[in-house]
Amino acid sequence: MSNVGEGRLTTHVLDTASGKPAAGMKIALYRIAGEERTLLKTVTTNDDGRCDAPLLQGADFATGAYELVFEAGAYLAAQGTPLPQPAFLDRIPIRFGMAENVHYHVPLLVSPYGYSTYRGS
């Protein structure tokens, strides 16, 4: 299941309500194996809404199932966005598979009442 080489995982977050990168959003990365969910790392987006380095690369990259959890509620509240209690969106989990030893880019477009993702490049 593991391929060591050129594979890497990246992400970035855009705040579609403000039209700006989502700077300061916390993101957790988990590896999924059956019913087990193992936290690999937590990061915070930079001023460009990106991580300063790939989430996985080189020897740390392995094919398999993963989950990114974006702390959207905390980010939006920190921006002064009025949110109901509880917020419609709080933590946004995106579970995905990486089947090849290549670049996977999993971006998030977020607003207080909706989000979307896709496999980017």
C-alpha positions as CSV (number, residue, x, y, z in Angstrom):
1,M,0.0,0.0,0.0
2,S,3.0,2.3,0.4
3,N,4.8,4.0,-2.4
4,V,7.8,6.1,-1.5
5,G,8.9,8.7,-4.1
6,E,7.5,11.7,-5.8
7,G,4.0,11.7,-4.2
8,R,2.9,14.7,-2.2
9,L,-0.2,16.2,-0.6
10,T,-1.0,19.9,-0.6
11,T,-4.1,22.0,0.2
12,H,-5.2,25.6,0.4
13,V,-8.3,27.4,1.6
14,L,-10.2,30.3,0.0
15,D,-12.8,32.3,1.8
16,T,-15.4,32.8,-0.9
17,A,-17.5,35.2,1.2
18,S,-14.6,37.6,1.5
19,G,-12.9,36.8,-1.7
20,K,-9.6,36.3,0.1
21,P,-7.3,33.4,1.1
22,A,-8.4,31.9,4.5
23,A,-5.3,32.9,6.5
24,G,-5.0,31.3,10.0
25,M,-7.3,28.3,9.5
26,K,-6.3,25.2,11.5
27,I,-6.3,21.9,9.6
28,A,-5.8,18.4,10.9
29,L,-4.6,15.5,8.7
30,Y,-5.5,11.9,9.6
31,R,-4.6,8.6,8.0
32,I,-7.6,6.2,7.8
33,A,-7.0,2.4,8.1
34,G,-10.2,0.5,8.4
35,E,-11.9,1.9,11.5
36,E,-8.7,3.5,12.8
37,R,-8.2,7.3,12.4
38,T,-4.6,8.4,13.2
39,L,-3.7,12.0,13.5
40,L,-0.6,12.7,11.4
41,K,-0.2,16.5,11.9
42,T,-2.0,19.8,12.4
43,V,-1.1,22.9,10.5
44,T,-2.3,26.5,10.2
45,T,-2.7,28.2,6.8
46,N,-0.4,31.2,6.0
47,D,-1.4,34.6,4.6
48,D,-2.0,33.0,1.2
49,G,-4.4,30.4,2.7
50,R,-1.8,27.7,2.0
51,C,0.4,25.5,4.2
52,D,4.1,26.5,4.3
53,A,5.1,23.0,3.2
54,P,3.3,19.9,1.7
55,L,1.3,18.0,4.2
56,L,2.9,14.8,3.0
57,Q,5.9,14.2,0.8
58,G,8.9,12.0,0.2
59,A,9.2,9.1,2.7
60,D,6.1,10.4,4.6
61,F,3.9,10.0,1.6
62,A,1.9,6.7,1.3
63,T,-1.1,5.8,-0.8
64,G,-4.3,5.1,1.1
65,A,-7.2,6.8,2.7
66,Y,-6.9,10.2,4.5
67,E,-9.0,12.9,6.0
68,L,-8.5,16.6,6.2
69,V,-10.5,18.4,8.9
70,F,-10.8,22.1,8.4
71,E,-11.6,24.3,11.4
72,A,-14.0,26.6,9.5
73,G,-16.2,27.7,12.4
74,A,-13.2,28.9,14.4
75,Y,-11.7,30.6,11.4
76,L,-15.0,32.4,10.4
77,A,-15.6,33.5,14.0
78,A,-12.1,34.9,14.2
79,Q,-12.9,37.0,11.1
80,G,-15.8,38.6,12.8
81,T,-18.3,36.7,10.6
82,P,-21.7,36.6,12.4
83,L,-22.6,33.0,13.0
84,P,-25.6,31.3,14.5
85,Q,-25.0,29.1,17.6
86,P,-24.3,26.4,16.8
87,A,-22.7,27.5,13.5
88,F,-24.0,25.8,10.4
89,L,-20.5,24.8,9.5
90,D,-17.9,24.1,12.2
91,R,-15.4,21.4,11.3
92,I,-15.4,20.3,7.7
93,P,-14.1,16.8,7.1
94,I,-13.0,15.8,3.7
95,R,-12.2,12.1,3.3
96,F,-10.3,11.0,0.2
97,G,-8.1,8.4,-1.2
98,M,-4.7,8.6,-2.8
99,A,-4.1,5.6,-5.1
100,E,-1.0,6.8,-7.0
101,N,2.4,8.1,-6.1
102,V,1.7,11.6,-7.6
103,H,0.8,15.1,-6.5
104,Y,-2.7,15.3,-4.8
105,H,-4.0,18.8,-4.1
106,V,-7.2,19.1,-2.0
107,P,-8.4,22.7,-1.8
108,L,-11.3,24.0,0.1
109,L,-13.6,26.9,-0.9
110,V,-15.6,28.0,2.2
111,S,-18.2,30.4,3.3
112,P,-20.5,30.4,6.4
113,Y,-23.2,28.3,4.7
114,G,-21.4,26.2,2.1
115,Y,-18.2,24.7,0.9
116,S,-16.8,22.8,-2.1
117,T,-13.6,20.9,-2.9
118,Y,-12.1,19.1,-5.8
119,R,-8.9,17.4,-6.8
120,G,-6.7,20.2,-7.9
121,S,-3.3,20.4,-9.5
